[in-house]
Amino acid sequence: MSSILLFVVNDAGFFLSHRLAVAEQARSRGYEVHIATMPGNAVERIRTLGFIHHSLPLSRNGRNPIAELRALYAIWTLCRQLKPDILHLVTIKPVLYGGIAARVAPVGSVVAAVSGLGFVFLAQGWKARGMRQLVRALYWLALGKKKLRVIFQNPDDRQALVELGAVRMDKTVLIKGSGVDLASHPVLPEPDGVPLVTFAARLLRDKGVIEYVDAVRLLRQRGVEARFQLVGDPDVGNPTSISLQELEKWRHEGIVEILGHSKDIAKVFALSHLVVLPSYREGLPKVLVEAAACGRAVVTTDVPGCRDAIEPNVSGLLVQARDSVALADAIERLVKDTDLRKRMGEQGRKLAERDFAIEQIVEQHLAIYRQLQGGGACTAKK
């Protein structure tokens, strides 16, 4: 009889972009794979791929306590019905609600993927401190299963939750991101012409989009010859999203080209010379991994997650977060120094081949499954 593997992920699109390879390989190894997400356009794609999908009443925000309790109850009910051998929880709400449900439902073992600690650990002040204590209590409840592994993407996030007392170090594993398919992200020569600098992410303040636009203004004032583009959309359900009015203002100002969301990021990077992500904090940003795979140098920030996705001064440059002047200086340096930029891109590809290949990331996940089911030691980095 096949072991049942149940993924619980907030967004179906996120599952497809970040966990599909793990699910497909698990299925090929004999697991009966179920996917539970909130409704959305990507659900049909999950079903087309042959997975069993379950809809959950999850929401993007958490302002309605009745709705949140309903989501928790739905996850508990699903676990009671399926009795999964492995419950793989991805993103914050599934980790918290699924982990709590697993304490009182017939679940064999839990894998909780903490993709990043986000705005709760960025904010300051008494409200933020109070929220962190609440998060600590929720994580402590959620991560109490005896047969448990918590996957972190960077050591800072792991240390933060361990120091909060939310999880024991021996229950944690470090896996560097979601991986990248190297074959579908080939290294192509830089295109001829004026250098193109690309910011590719959701248009959130926490991603550093304001600093990027401010840096572009500075570079325009300095007379730096380059093109600058934004690849991504606002996220109206996120409290740090830029508004459509702000985006329209930038469009009217004419300093950046606005492309919107792209389904082919490898093509975007093939046409780019430099990739920029001045984020405030990340788990391990997939966009930097994809840029490295495509052989493009990057400029990013010296914060958890971002600094773990590059080799500083080898595959890219680090700057302080929230500093548009330092960001402009780093971009200008790599725009003007073609040889350095290309060398960094070459080193980025080597880094991707060594640390981020999708095959090894998938195997690290499957090793955790085997270990929890008593099938051998975990090979992911402890």
C-alpha positions in Angstrom: 0.0 0.0 0.0 1.4 3.4 -1.0 2.3 6.0 1.6 0.2 9.1 1.5 2.0 12.4 1.1 -0.2 15.5 1.6 1.1 18.9 0.7 -0.8 21.9 2.2 0.2 25.1 0.5 -1.6 28.5 0.7 -1.5 29.2 -3.1 -1.7 26.7 -5.9 0.6 28.8 -8.1 3.2 28.8 -5.4 3.0 25.0 -5.2 3.6 24.7 -9.0 6.6 27.1 -9.0 8.2 25.9 -5.8 7.3 22.3 -4.9 6.1 20.6 -8.0 9.4 18.8 -8.7 9.4 17.3 -5.2 5.8 16.1 -5.6 6.5 14.6 -9.0 9.5 12.7 -7.8 7.8 11.5 -4.7 5.0 10.1 -6.9 7.5 8.4 -9.1 8.9 6.7 -5.9 5.5 5.3 -5.1 3.9 7.9 -2.9 0.2 8.7 -3.3 0.4 12.5 -3.5 -2.4 14.9 -2.5 -2.3 18.7 -2.8 -4.4 21.0 -0.7 -4.6 24.7 -1.5 -7.1 27.5 -1.6 -9.1 27.8 -4.8 -7.4 29.6 -7.7 -6.6 29.6 -11.4 -3.6 27.2 -11.0 -5.7 24.4 -9.4 -6.7 23.0 -12.8 -3.1 22.7 -13.8 -2.5 20.6 -10.6 -5.3 18.3 -11.6 -4.1 18.1 -15.2 -0.8 16.9 -13.9 -2.6 14.0 -12.3 -2.5 15.0 -8.7 -5.4 14.7 -6.3 -6.4 18.2 -5.3 -8.4 19.4 -2.2 -9.7 22.9 -1.8 -9.2 24.6 1.6 -10.9 27.9 2.8 -7.5 29.6 3.3 -7.2 33.3 2.8 -4.3 35.7 2.0 -4.9 37.9 5.1 -5.8 36.8 8.6 -8.2 39.5 9.8 -11.3 37.4 10.3 -10.8 35.0 13.2 -13.9 32.9 12.3 -12.4 32.4 8.8 -9.1 31.4 10.3 -10.7 28.9 12.6 -12.6 27.5 9.7 -9.3 27.0 7.8 -7.8 25.2 10.8 -10.8 23.0 11.1 -10.7 22.2 7.4 -7.1 21.1 7.5 -7.8 19.0 10.6 -10.8 17.4 8.9 -8.7 16.6 5.8 -6.0 15.0 7.9 -8.6 12.9 9.7 -9.9 11.7 6.3 -6.6 11.0 4.6 -4.5 9.9 7.6 -1.3 11.0 5.7 1.9 9.3 6.4 3.7 12.6 5.7 2.1 16.0 6.0 4.3 18.6 4.1 3.3 22.1 5.1 4.5 25.1 3.0 4.2 28.8 3.8 3.2 30.3 7.1 -0.5 29.6 7.5 -0.3 25.9 6.5 2.7 25.5 8.8 0.9 27.0 11.8 -2.6 25.6 11.2 -1.4 22.3 9.7 1.1 21.8 12.5 -1.6 22.4 15.2 -4.0 20.1 13.4 -1.4 17.4 13.2 -1.1 17.2 17.0 -4.7 15.9 17.3 -5.1 14.2 13.9 -3.9 10.8 12.6 -0.7 12.1 10.9 2.4 10.0 10.7 5.0 12.8 10.5 5.2 16.4 9.6 7.6 18.3 7.4 7.2 22.1 7.9 8.9 24.4 5.3 9.6 27.9 6.6 10.1 29.9 3.4 10.9 33.1 5.3 9.9 34.9 8.5 8.7 38.0 6.7 7.3 41.2 8.0 6.8 40.1 11.6 10.6 39.9 12.0 11.2 43.1 10.0 8.9 45.5 11.9 10.0 47.4 15.0 8.1 48.7 18.0 6.0 47.3 20.8 3.3 46.0 18.4 6.0 44.1 16.5 7.5 42.7 19.7 4.0 41.5 20.8 3.4 39.9 17.4 6.7 38.1 17.6 5.7 36.6 21.0 2.4 35.5 19.5 4.2 34.0 16.5 6.5 32.2 19.0 3.6 30.7 20.8 1.9 29.6 17.5 5.1 28.0 16.2 5.6 26.3 19.5 2.2 24.8 19.2 2.6 24.0 15.5 6.1 22.4 15.7 5.4 20.1 18.6 4.9 16.8 16.6 7.4 14.1 17.8 8.1 13.0 14.2 8.9 16.4 12.7 11.4 18.1 10.5 11.4 21.9 10.0 13.1 23.0 6.7 14.7 26.4 6.7 16.2 28.1 3.7 18.8 30.2 5.5 20.6 29.9 8.9 19.3 33.2 10.2 15.7 32.2 10.1 16.6 28.9 11.7 18.5 30.6 14.5 15.7 33.1 15.1 13.1 30.4 15.7 15.4 28.3 17.8 16.3 31.2 20.0 12.6 32.1 20.4 12.1 28.5 21.7 9.7 27.7 18.9 11.6 24.6 17.7 14.6 22.5 18.8 17.7 22.6 16.7 17.8 18.8 16.2 14.4 19.0 14.5 15.6 21.4 11.8 17.2 21.0 8.4 18.7 23.6 6.1 17.9 23.3 2.4 18.9 26.1 0.1 15.7 27.1 -1.5 13.5 25.4 -4.0 16.1 24.6 -6.7 16.3 25.5 -10.3 16.1 23.4 -13.5 19.5 24.2 -15.0 18.5 22.8 -18.4 15.6 25.3 -18.8 17.8 28.2 -17.6 20.7 28.1 -20.1 23.6 30.5 -20.1 23.3 32.7 -23.2 25.7 35.5 -24.2 24.8 39.0 -23.1 22.8 40.8 -25.8 24.4 43.7 -27.7 23.4 47.2 -27.0 22.8 49.3 -23.9 22.9 47.3 -20.7 19.5 46.2 -19.3 19.1 46.1 -15.5 16.2 44.0 -14.3 14.2 44.0 -11.0 12.1 40.8 -11.0 9.8 40.2 -8.1 6.4 41.1 -6.8 6.2 44.9 -6.5 6.3 45.1 -2.7 8.1 47.6 -0.5 9.7 44.7 1.4 11.3 43.6 -1.9 13.1 47.0 -2.1 11.2 48.2 -5.2 11.1 51.8 -3.8 14.9 51.8 -3.3 15.3 50.4 -6.8 13.3 53.2 -8.4 15.1 55.8 -6.3 18.5 54.3 -7.4 17.4 54.5 -11.0 16.6 58.1 -10.6 20.1 58.7 -9.2 21.7 56.8 -12.1 19.7 58.9 -14.6 20.9 62.0 -12.9 24.5 60.7 -13.1 24.1 60.1 -16.8 24.7 56.3 -16.6 23.8 54.7 -19.9 21.5 51.8 -19.2 17.9 50.6 -19.4 16.0 49.7 -16.3 12.9 47.5 -16.0 10.4 46.1 -13.5 9.2 42.6 -14.1 6.4 41.8 -11.7 3.0 43.0 -10.6 1.7 44.6 -7.4 0.1 42.2 -4.9 -3.0 43.9 -3.7 -3.5 41.4 -0.9 -0.2 42.2 0.6 0.0 45.2 3.0 3.4 46.2 1.6 2.4 46.2 -2.0 2.8 49.4 -4.0 -0.4 50.9 -5.3 -1.5 50.9 -8.9 -1.3 54.7 -8.7 2.4 54.6 -7.7 3.0 52.2 -10.6 1.2 54.5 -13.0 3.3 57.4 -11.7 6.5 55.6 -12.5 5.2 54.7 -15.9 4.4 58.3 -16.6 7.8 59.4 -15.3 9.4 57.1 -17.9 12.5 56.2 -15.9 11.7 52.4 -15.8 10.2 50.0 -18.3 7.3 48.2 -16.7 6.8 44.7 -18.0 4.4 43.1 -15.5 4.5 39.5 -14.5 6.5 37.1 -16.8 5.9 33.3 -17.1 9.3 32.9 -18.7 11.9 34.4 -16.4 14.8 32.6 -18.2 13.9 34.6 -21.3 13.8 37.8 -19.3 17.2 37.2 -17.9 18.7 36.1 -21.3 17.8 39.6 -22.5 19.2 41.3 -19.3 22.7 42.2 -18.3 22.2 42.5 -14.6 19.6 41.4 -12.0 18.8 43.4 -8.9 16.8 42.4 -5.8 17.2 44.9 -2.9 14.9 43.0 -0.6 14.7 43.6 3.2 14.5 39.9 4.1 13.9 36.6 2.3 13.9 32.9 2.8 16.1 32.2 -0.2 14.9 34.1 -3.2 14.2 32.0 -6.2 14.8 34.9 -8.6 18.5 35.2 -7.5 18.9 31.4 -8.0 17.4 31.7 -11.5 19.6 34.7 -12.3 22.7 32.7 -11.3 21.6 29.7 -13.4 21.3 32.0 -16.4 24.8 33.3 -15.8 23.8 36.8 -14.8 25.6 38.9 -12.1 23.3 40.2 -9.3 23.1 43.1 -6.9 21.3 42.3 -3.7 21.2 43.2 -0.1 23.2 41.9 2.9 20.1 40.4 4.7 19.0 36.9 5.6 18.2 34.9 2.5 19.6 37.3 -0.1 23.2 37.0 1.1 22.8 33.2 1.1 21.8 33.1 -2.6 25.1 34.6 -3.9 28.9 34.5 -3.3 29.6 38.1 -2.3 32.1 39.8 -4.7 32.2 36.6 -6.7 28.8 36.1 -8.3 27.4 39.5 -7.3 27.5 42.5 -5.0 25.9 43.0 -1.6 24.7 46.4 -0.4 22.9 47.5 2.8 19.1 47.3 2.7 17.1 50.5 2.4 20.1 52.4 0.9 19.3 53.6 -2.6 22.6 55.4 -2.9 24.6 52.3 -2.2 22.4 50.4 -4.5 22.9 52.9 -7.3 26.7 52.7 -6.8 26.7 48.9 -7.1 24.5 48.9 -10.2 26.7 51.6 -11.8 29.9 49.6 -11.1 28.6 46.5 -12.8 26.9 48.4 -15.7 30.2 50.1 -16.5 32.6 47.1 -15.9 31.5 44.6 -18.5 34.4 42.1 -17.8 33.6 42.0 -14.0 29.9 41.6 -14.7 30.5 38.7 -17.1 32.9 37.0 -14.7 30.4 37.3 -11.9 27.8 35.8 -14.1 30.0 32.8 -14.9 30.6 32.3 -11.2 26.9 32.5 -10.6 26.3 29.6 -13.0 28.9 27.5 -11.2 27.2 28.3 -7.9 23.8 27.2 -9.2 25.3 24.0 -10.5 26.9 23.3 -7.2 24.2 24.3 -4.7 20.9 24.9 -6.4 20.3 22.2 -9.0 16.7 21.0 -8.7 17.8 17.3 -8.6 19.8 17.7 -5.5 17.1 19.9 -3.8 14.5 17.2 -4.5 16.7 14.4 -3.2 17.2 16.4 0.0 13.5 16.5 0.5 13.0 12.8 -0.2 15.8 12.0 2.2 13.8 13.7 4.9 10.7 11.7 4.0 12.7 8.5 4.2 14.3 9.4 7.6 10.9 10.2 9.1 9.6 6.9 7.9 12.6 5.1 9.3 14.3 4.6 6.0 17.8 6.1 6.6 19.7 9.2 7.6 18.8 12.6 6.2 21.3 13.9 3.7 20.3 17.5 3.9 22.6 19.9 5.7 21.9 20.0 9.5 
